[in-house]
Amino acid sequence: MRESSQTEFSPQPDTNGDGFNRFLMDRVDAVWWGLAFIWGALILLTENAGWADAWHWWDGWGVFWTGAGVLALLAAVIRLQVPAYRAKWGFSTVFGIIFLAIGLATWQAAWWAWVVVLFVIGAVSLLSAFSRPG
C-alpha cells in the first residue's frame, strides 16, 4: 500500500516554480481521454455495423467531434467547480469550443461558427489571464 495520499492523477504542487507541474495529466484529463476513446469506438462501431445508414443527417466525423467538444466543455465545467483542478479550465474550454465547431461545421456551412469560436477563445484567454494571481 502506498504511503502517499496523492495518486499519479492528483494535481501536483508546483515545487520548482516553473509552472510545469500544472500541465501534467490529472484525473479530469484521464477521464476525458477515456470517454473520448470510448465515444470514438462507439462511432466507429455505428459506422461499420451500418446502424446509421437510415439517418440522413449522420456524419461519423461530425458526431465524433461534436461529442468530443461536449466532453471537453463538461471537463471545463468540472474544472471550474473543483478548485484543485481549476488551473487548466481555459484550455479545456478552448478545445471544447474548437472541437464542437469542427463537429457542427460538418453538418452545414457553418462559417459563422468560426467567428464565434475565435471570439470566445479570445474572451476565455483574456479572462484566464486576468483571473490568475500575478
C-alpha positions as CSV (number, residue, x, y, z in Angstrom):
1,M,0.0,0.0,0.0
2,R,1.2,3.5,-0.8
3,E,2.1,5.8,2.0
4,S,1.4,9.0,0.0
5,S,-2.2,10.2,-0.2
6,Q,-1.6,11.6,-3.7
7,T,-2.1,9.4,-6.7
8,E,-0.4,9.9,-10.1
9,F,-3.5,11.7,-11.3
10,S,-3.9,14.1,-8.5
11,P,-2.8,17.7,-9.0
12,Q,0.8,18.1,-8.1
13,P,2.2,21.2,-6.3
14,D,4.5,23.4,-8.4
15,T,7.7,22.6,-6.4
16,N,10.2,24.4,-8.6
17,G,8.1,27.5,-9.6
18,D,8.3,27.0,-13.4
19,G,4.7,26.1,-13.8
20,F,5.5,22.8,-15.5
21,N,3.6,20.6,-13.0
22,R,0.3,22.1,-13.8
23,F,0.4,20.6,-17.3
24,L,0.7,17.0,-16.1
25,M,-2.3,14.8,-16.6
26,D,-4.8,14.9,-13.7
27,R,-7.9,12.9,-13.0
28,V,-10.1,15.1,-15.2
29,D,-7.8,14.7,-18.1
30,A,-7.7,10.9,-17.6
31,V,-11.5,10.7,-17.5
32,W,-11.8,12.9,-20.6
33,W,-9.4,10.9,-22.6
34,G,-11.0,7.6,-21.6
35,L,-14.5,8.9,-22.5
36,A,-13.2,10.4,-25.8
37,F,-11.8,7.0,-26.8
38,I,-15.0,5.2,-25.8
39,W,-17.0,7.7,-27.8
40,G,-14.8,7.2,-30.8
41,A,-15.2,3.5,-30.6
42,L,-19.0,3.8,-30.4
43,I,-18.9,6.0,-33.5
44,L,-16.7,3.5,-35.4
45,L,-19.0,0.6,-34.3
46,T,-22.0,2.5,-35.5
47,E,-20.4,3.3,-38.8
48,N,-19.1,-0.2,-39.5
49,A,-22.3,-2.0,-38.3
50,G,-24.4,0.1,-40.7
51,W,-26.7,1.2,-37.9
52,A,-26.6,4.8,-39.1
53,D,-27.5,4.1,-42.7
54,A,-31.1,5.2,-42.2
55,W,-30.1,8.5,-40.6
56,H,-29.7,11.1,-43.4
57,W,-28.1,13.6,-41.0
58,W,-25.4,11.1,-39.8
59,D,-21.7,12.1,-40.4
60,G,-19.4,10.0,-38.3
61,W,-16.6,12.6,-38.0
62,G,-19.1,15.3,-37.2
63,V,-20.7,13.3,-34.5
64,F,-17.3,12.4,-33.1
65,W,-16.0,16.0,-32.9
66,T,-19.3,17.3,-31.6
67,G,-19.2,14.7,-28.8
68,A,-15.5,15.4,-28.0
69,G,-16.4,19.1,-27.8
70,V,-19.2,18.4,-25.4
71,L,-17.0,16.2,-23.3
72,A,-14.3,18.9,-23.2
73,L,-16.8,21.5,-22.2
74,L,-18.1,19.3,-19.4
75,A,-14.5,18.9,-18.2
76,A,-14.2,22.7,-18.2
77,V,-17.3,22.9,-16.1
78,I,-15.9,20.3,-13.7
79,R,-12.6,22.3,-13.5
80,L,-14.5,25.4,-12.6
81,Q,-16.4,23.7,-9.9
82,V,-13.5,21.9,-8.2
83,P,-10.7,24.3,-7.0
84,A,-8.0,21.6,-7.1
85,Y,-8.4,21.3,-10.9
86,R,-9.1,24.9,-11.8
87,A,-5.6,25.6,-13.3
88,K,-6.5,24.3,-16.8
89,W,-10.1,25.4,-17.2
90,G,-9.3,27.8,-20.1
91,F,-7.5,25.0,-22.0
92,S,-10.5,22.7,-21.7
93,T,-12.9,25.4,-22.7
94,V,-10.9,26.5,-25.8
95,F,-10.5,22.9,-27.1
96,G,-14.1,22.1,-26.3
97,I,-15.3,25.0,-28.4
98,I,-12.9,24.2,-31.2
99,F,-14.0,20.5,-31.3
100,L,-17.7,21.5,-31.1
101,A,-17.2,23.9,-34.0
102,I,-15.4,21.3,-36.1
103,G,-18.2,18.8,-35.5
104,L,-21.1,21.3,-36.2
105,A,-19.4,22.6,-39.3
106,T,-19.5,19.2,-41.0
107,W,-23.3,19.2,-41.0
108,Q,-23.8,22.5,-42.7
109,A,-21.9,25.5,-44.0
110,A,-21.3,27.0,-40.5
111,W,-18.7,29.6,-41.3
112,W,-20.3,31.8,-38.6
113,A,-19.3,29.2,-36.0
114,W,-15.7,30.0,-36.5
115,V,-16.4,33.7,-35.9
116,V,-18.0,32.8,-32.6
117,V,-15.2,30.3,-31.8
118,L,-12.5,32.9,-32.4
119,F,-14.3,35.5,-30.3
120,V,-14.9,33.1,-27.4
121,I,-11.3,31.9,-27.5
122,G,-10.1,35.4,-27.2
123,A,-12.5,36.2,-24.4
124,V,-11.5,33.0,-22.5
125,S,-7.9,33.8,-23.0
126,L,-8.3,37.3,-21.6
127,L,-10.4,36.0,-18.7
128,S,-7.9,33.3,-17.9
129,A,-5.0,35.8,-18.0
130,F,-6.7,38.3,-15.6
131,S,-8.2,35.7,-13.2
132,R,-4.7,34.3,-12.2
133,P,-2.7,35.9,-9.5
134,G,0.5,37.6,-10.5
